[in-house]
Amino acid sequence: MKTRELVSNVGVKLPQDLVQCWEKMILTFARLEPEEKGSRISRAHVLFRVLEREADYVKGLWESFTQERGKLTKNLLTAKREAVAYTLGFHLANAARFQMVLNRVGAANLESLCQNDEKNSSFELYDVGAGSGAMAQTFLSFIRNHRISTLRSGRIFLLDISAPLLDMAAFGVEYLGGRHEIVKKKGRIEEISLRIEESSTTKIFLLGYIWNEMSKNKAARSLLLDCLKRLAETHQDVLLVVAEPALQDLSRQTMEFRDVICHLGFQPIYPCPAGADCPMLDRTRDWCYGEFAWDRPVIQQKIDRVLGINRFTVGSSAFMFATPHMVQRISNKGQKSTSQQKEIGVVVGKPLRKTRRDGAFDYLVCTESGLIKEAPKKGAVVRLRGEKI
Ligand SMILES: C[S@@+](CC[C@H](N)C(=O)[O-])C[C@H]1O[C@@H](n2cnc3c(N)ncnc32)[C@H](O)[C@@H]1O
């Protein structure tokens, strides 16, 4: 069996625990008016009022994200109010993007990947540039909701420059419950030691929307790469997730980063069907990202209105990798039953046909042997980028 045989093609609905966790974070850390603290008005109503109050901050952050991303960390997120605005505007969307990756990889695959040879079900999770902890919390919620038996109790390392964000992230992790120990590390990646002890414990390494932000921070990037290199060389069990915006220039940098990670010795699990250099990098006007339909909570629809966007479909240039012996566990498991399977393909584009009549398109499909074009089957549901075909 190949890794992506269990990749599912369904939209994303965030689990209840994750949405409630986010609500609780906002209600605990936002400055509430006295009458909002009592139980006479509903939680949803208080959230709407907080959003109305913080709308300008949230919009300001959105502009920084889309227009001058490099300056984001320098200017923002260190004050409590901005930390709440960030969490209000972006936390759930980032959680949904990671949820998409986890859904597509599938709980069964994740469980097998982390079937540690020493039957050690403890793990260490490193959320680097954790922000409000969307990545860590989504992962923890997923393994709990899917009862992943190979990942039971973890040490959760949350690393960030921003103390208010770290407090919110840790609060959320604690709120979600589980037998986890939380370690907060406040500081810059380039200043705090990222030396990870060699052990049989599974390591989960999460890099959510941080690689591009560090494009001008050579010290942090090189330290991070050293750390990943050491993890790959020591043949430990390491699951690595990189998520970045789906915008062309940022996405292309992420695809290049993906190649570097593969050269360090990691194997891609999602979305790439093969470990070869990314073939999409040769296509100058195209780039690789995943997209999904998001069944947004009501408050998210309101947040989107504030931002002047509509995130019922969402994109993310997101990748999951693992060290090769972990991937082998999945391949070994499925070989008996599915040796006749057709080559796996993942949709990476939808180029219009030359005639362009009625918006006719082909799928551009990434396969183990490179890019191919495939005509959509008549009457079939249209596949989104990042879905298997
Ligand atoms: C765009 S936010 C992403 C937050 C979170 N990972 C997510 O997925 O929602 C980037 C985070 O990286 C942190 N950050 C940026 N540069 C950093 C550095 N050099 N060291 C540690 N954290 C950093 C920022 O404080 C911010 O919280």
Ligand as a Chemical Component Dictionary entry (heavy atoms), coordinates in Angstrom:
data_LIG
# 
_chem_comp.id                   LIG 
_chem_comp.type                 NON-POLYMER 
_chem_comp.pdbx_formal_charge   0 
_chem_comp.three_letter_code    LIG 
# 
loop_
_chem_comp_atom.comp_id 
_chem_comp_atom.atom_id 
_chem_comp_atom.alt_atom_id 
_chem_comp_atom.type_symbol 
_chem_comp_atom.charge 
_chem_comp_atom.model_Cartn_x 
_chem_comp_atom.model_Cartn_y 
_chem_comp_atom.model_Cartn_z 
_chem_comp_atom.pdbx_ordinal 
LIG C1  C1  C 0  2.280  33.705 11.513 1  
LIG S1  S1  S 1  2.523  33.237 13.163 2  
LIG C2  C2  C 0  2.121  31.512 13.082 3  
LIG C3  C3  C 0  1.669  30.976 14.379 4  
LIG C4  C4  C 0  1.258  29.507 14.420 5  
LIG N1  N1  N 0  2.365  28.643 14.120 6  
LIG C5  C5  C 0  0.070  29.192 13.540 7  
LIG O1  O1  O 0  0.167  28.266 12.723 8  
LIG O2  O2  O -1 -0.989 29.816 13.684 9  
LIG C6  C6  C 0  4.284  33.174 13.311 10 
LIG C7  C7  C 0  4.757  33.054 14.745 11 
LIG O3  O3  O 0  6.172  32.867 14.728 12 
LIG C8  C8  C 0  6.750  33.622 15.780 13 
LIG N2  N2  N 0  8.150  33.906 15.386 14 
LIG C9  C9  C 0  8.578  34.643 14.339 15 
LIG N3  N3  N 0  9.931  34.680 14.288 16 
LIG C10 C10 C 0  10.357 33.917 15.332 17 
LIG C11 C11 C 0  11.650 33.566 15.820 18 
LIG N4  N4  N 0  12.750 34.008 15.246 19 
LIG N5  N5  N 0  11.717 32.782 16.917 20 
LIG C12 C12 C 0  10.583 32.325 17.531 21 
LIG N6  N6  N 0  9.332  32.628 17.104 22 
LIG C13 C13 C 0  9.221  33.419 16.029 23 
LIG C14 C14 C 0  5.855  34.861 15.890 24 
LIG O4  O4  O 0  5.936  35.450 17.169 25 
LIG C15 C15 C 0  4.483  34.296 15.585 26 
LIG O5  O5  O 0  3.788  33.918 16.744 27 
# 
loop_
_chem_comp_bond.comp_id 
_chem_comp_bond.atom_id_1 
_chem_comp_bond.atom_id_2 
_chem_comp_bond.value_order 
_chem_comp_bond.pdbx_ordinal 
LIG C1  S1  SING 1  
LIG S1  C2  SING 2  
LIG S1  C6  SING 3  
LIG C2  C3  SING 4  
LIG C3  C4  SING 5  
LIG C4  N1  SING 6  
LIG C4  C5  SING 7  
LIG C5  O1  DOUB 8  
LIG C5  O2  SING 9  
LIG C6  C7  SING 10 
LIG C7  O3  SING 11 
LIG C7  C15 SING 12 
LIG O3  C8  SING 13 
LIG C8  N2  SING 14 
LIG C8  C14 SING 15 
LIG N2  C9  SING 16 
LIG N2  C13 SING 17 
LIG C9  N3  DOUB 18 
LIG N3  C10 SING 19 
LIG C10 C11 SING 20 
LIG C10 C13 DOUB 21 
LIG C11 N4  SING 22 
LIG C11 N5  DOUB 23 
LIG N5  C12 SING 24 
LIG C12 N6  DOUB 25 
LIG N6  C13 SING 26 
LIG C14 O4  SING 27 
LIG C14 C15 SING 28 
LIG C15 O5  SING 29 
# 
